[in-house]
Amino acid sequence: MSARLAAPVTIVSHALLPPGLAQGSNFERQQWHAALPTCAALTQAKRQRLSHDAHHLDAPHEWAYAQAMDWPLTAGLLGWAAHSAAQRGLSCPSDQGWVLIDLVHWRVDQGQVHLHHPGLINADEDLALLDSMSPYFLDDGIHLHAHHPGQWLAHSTHFKHLPSASLDQVMGRSMAAWLNPDELAQQNPTQRLLRRLQNEMQMLLYTHAVNDHRAISLNSFWWHGTGDAPPAKPQTVALHLDLRDAYLAQDPPAWGAQWHALAQTVMLPALQKGHRLVLCGEQTIMQLHAPPDSLLQRLKNRFSQPALHEVLS
């Protein structure tokens, strides 16, 4: 076992405040700040901040997890789908690759198309859409497998060595680059095939019965998580995604309540045990360590303790 894997690491995604909050309205800023609990141990912890490019193909928590697990670090090819398939005991021919297919909502805002979180997808909706959409994917040699409601595993020769952008990297952002005809002309045959398949699914989903009673319609899909299966390693790294849904839904009270729960059950215990704690936002990876328990450090913490929202900004 490598030295890196010997020390347990706890990673929490969507744990930092939105990066554009300082430029937002006072009301919005106050909502997010008020949602956070008081947590002296976290504000006193030693911190190291690492910037993560907004245009990186992988989300900060995915990159941090891959680093901590000592996976091969190739942008857009971390192998999340193959990793999930292996955990479920699924296999595919050696000339094929795995991908994750997520059901999403595409929204047109002032002429710009943005990808948004669709909200909860129940098991019945998931099964109905899997039955409806599978034949279209299979026509293009793509085999779908149920995974989680709203997310499927798929394998095909199309996905072998094909880089992809993480869903969390494109969520809430403009799809202009993807939809621009000039960009489309530069894409490889598989990317064009997937773009065409997205168009077909938009037409299918526009009138699908599943959307009759949904507050947010499911009108497209996003593919991500490509790459070969990473090497199996002892599980000394824990990734917590509990904050993701409330963060993406822009629901500060729900996010804050979950943040408080995770602080008590995950974050503080990790620090108390001397583990490395990694909090990830949209563009930042923050590593925390418990400070040495010395009199000088305790005095320093007592008189120079920042507010939690300052630490997480």
Backbone hydrogen bonds, N-H to C=O, Kabsch-Sander energy under -0.5 kcal/mol:
donor,donor_aa,acceptor,acceptor_aa,energy
6,A,2,S,-1.1
7,A,3,A,-0.8
9,V,236,T,-2.3
10,T,276,R,-2.9
11,I,9,V,-0.5
11,I,238,A,-3.3
12,V,278,V,-2.8
13,S,240,H,-2.5
15,A,12,V,-0.6
15,A,280,C,-2.4
16,L,280,C,-0.9
17,L,312,L,-2.0
21,L,18,P,-1.5
23,Q,20,G,-0.9
24,G,21,L,-1.3
29,R,25,S,-2.4
30,Q,26,N,-2.7
31,Q,27,F,-2.1
32,W,28,E,-1.9
33,H,29,R,-2.5
34,A,30,Q,-2.8
35,A,31,Q,-1.2
36,L,32,W,-0.6
36,L,33,H,-1.1
42,L,39,C,-0.6
43,T,39,C,-1.8
44,Q,40,A,-1.8
45,A,41,A,-0.6
46,K,289,H,-2.6
48,Q,287,Q,-2.1
50,L,285,I,-2.7
52,H,283,Q,-2.9
56,H,53,D,-1.8
63,W,59,A,-2.4
64,A,60,P,-2.7
65,Y,61,H,-2.0
66,A,62,E,-2.4
67,Q,63,W,-2.4
68,A,64,A,-2.4
69,M,65,Y,-2.2
70,D,67,Q,-1.1
71,W,66,A,-2.7
74,T,72,P,-1.2
75,A,73,L,-0.5
77,L,74,T,-2.4
79,G,226,T,-2.3
81,A,225,G,-2.7
82,A,225,G,-0.6
83,H,79,G,-2.3
84,S,80,W,-2.4
85,A,81,A,-2.7
86,A,82,A,-2.4
87,Q,83,H,-1.8
88,R,84,S,-1.4
89,G,86,A,-1.1
90,L,85,A,-2.8
96,Q,93,P,-2.1
97,G,156,S,-2.8
99,V,154,A,-2.3
100,L,224,H,-3.5
101,I,152,W,-3.0
102,D,100,L,-0.6
102,D,222,W,-2.8
103,L,150,G,-2.6
104,V,220,S,-2.3
105,H,116,H,-1.8
107,R,105,H,-0.5
107,R,114,H,-3.1
109,D,107,R,-0.7
109,D,112,Q,-3.5
110,Q,108,V,-0.5
112,Q,109,D,-2.0
114,H,107,R,-3.2
114,H,112,Q,-0.5
115,L,170,V,-0.5
115,L,173,R,-1.4
116,H,105,H,-3.4
116,H,114,H,-0.5
126,D,122,N,-2.3
127,L,123,A,-2.4
128,A,124,D,-2.3
129,L,125,E,-2.3
130,L,126,D,-2.3
131,D,127,L,-2.3
132,S,128,A,-1.8
133,M,129,L,-2.6
134,S,130,L,-2.0
136,Y,133,M,-0.6
137,F,133,M,-1.8
138,L,134,S,-2.9
139,D,135,P,-1.8
140,D,136,Y,-0.6
140,D,137,F,-1.2
141,G,138,L,-2.1
142,I,137,F,-2.3
143,H,141,G,-0.6
143,H,155,H,-2.3
144,L,142,I,-0.6
145,H,153,L,-2.9
147,H,151,Q,-0.9
148,H,151,Q,-2.4
151,Q,148,H,-3.0
152,W,101,I,-2.9
153,L,145,H,-2.5
154,A,99,V,-2.3
155,H,143,H,-1.6
156,S,97,G,-1.8
159,F,156,S,-1.0
160,K,157,T,-1.2
161,H,159,F,-0.5
162,L,159,F,-1.4
164,S,76,G,-1.4
166,S,57,L,-3.5
169,Q,166,S,-1.0
170,V,166,S,-1.0
170,V,167,L,-0.7
171,M,167,L,-1.6
172,G,115,L,-4.3
173,R,170,V,-2.2
175,M,113,V,-3.6
179,L,175,M,-2.2
180,N,176,A,-1.9
184,L,180,N,-2.6
185,A,181,P,-2.2
186,Q,182,D,-0.8
186,Q,183,E,-0.9
187,Q,184,L,-1.3
192,R,188,N,-2.2
193,L,189,P,-2.3
194,L,190,T,-2.4
195,R,191,Q,-2.0
196,R,192,R,-2.4
197,L,193,L,-2.4
198,Q,194,L,-2.3
199,N,195,R,-1.9
200,E,196,R,-2.0
201,M,197,L,-2.4
202,Q,198,Q,-2.1
203,M,199,N,-1.7
204,L,200,E,-2.1
205,L,201,M,-3.0
206,Y,202,Q,-1.4
207,T,203,M,-0.6
207,T,204,L,-0.7
208,H,205,L,-1.0
211,N,208,H,-1.4
212,D,209,A,-1.6
213,H,210,V,-0.7
214,R,211,N,-0.8
219,N,104,V,-1.6
219,N,217,S,-0.7
220,S,104,V,-1.4
222,W,102,D,-2.3
224,H,100,L,-2.0
236,T,234,P,-1.7
238,A,9,V,-2.6
240,H,11,I,-3.0
240,H,238,A,-0.5
241,L,239,L,-0.5
244,R,241,L,-1.6
247,Y,243,L,-2.1
248,L,244,R,-2.9
249,A,245,D,-2.0
250,Q,247,Y,-1.5
251,D,246,A,-2.4
255,W,251,D,-2.6
256,G,252,P,-3.2
257,A,253,P,-2.3
258,Q,254,A,-2.1
259,W,255,W,-2.4
260,H,256,G,-2.5
261,A,257,A,-1.9
262,L,258,Q,-2.5
263,A,259,W,-2.4
264,Q,260,H,-1.8
265,T,261,A,-2.1
266,V,262,L,-2.7
267,M,262,L,-2.4
268,L,263,A,-2.6
270,A,266,V,-1.8
271,L,267,M,-2.0
272,Q,268,L,-2.8
273,K,269,P,-1.6
274,G,271,L,-1.4
275,H,270,A,-2.5
276,R,8,P,-2.0
277,L,288,L,-2.0
278,V,10,T,-3.2
279,L,286,M,-2.9
280,C,12,V,-2.7
281,G,284,T,-2.6
285,I,50,L,-2.8
286,M,279,L,-2.9
287,Q,48,Q,-2.8
287,Q,285,I,-0.5
288,L,277,L,-3.4
289,H,46,K,-2.0
294,S,292,P,-2.0
298,R,294,S,-2.5
299,L,295,L,-2.4
300,K,296,L,-2.3
301,N,297,Q,-2.7
302,R,298,R,-1.9
303,F,299,L,-1.6
304,S,300,K,-1.2
310,E,307,A,-0.8
311,V,307,A,-1.5
312,L,308,L,-2.2
